[in-house]
Amino acid sequence: KAPFPTVTQASQTETGADSSVRVTWVNGQGAEGAPSDVWNAPLAPGDQVTISVPAPAGIAGWNIYVALADSTPLLQSAVPLAPDAGWTMPLSSLASGRPILEGQPPDYIVVERRILPRG
């Protein structure tokens, strides 16, 4: 599970839009881990979001999901961000990436077929 994100507010005001932020770790194979707990606060254009804890071994990057008001958090990074990189709230609208998943999706699904003999 990814850590709670750290937010540095460039605007230094409380005039931003009510937002919720969640982050996920991504490993070298592109598998995404479970999302962090939710960080709720007003975000304004130019505000910086970073992860302040070192990435665990095997982590290649992180994804950020942001929602305005009570909407579903959507992916904001087209590719995973480097572990030490930050994400800045855009001056325009948020990206409309895929919605966040609760929990970690399976790597594969096994379908078992059974044939009953007749006779």
Salt bridges, closest charged atoms under 4 A:
GLU32 OE1 - ARG98 NH2 3.01
ASP37 OD1 - LYS1 NZ 2.77
GLU102 OE2 - ARG22 NH1 2.52
GLU112 OE2 - ARG114 NH2 2.85
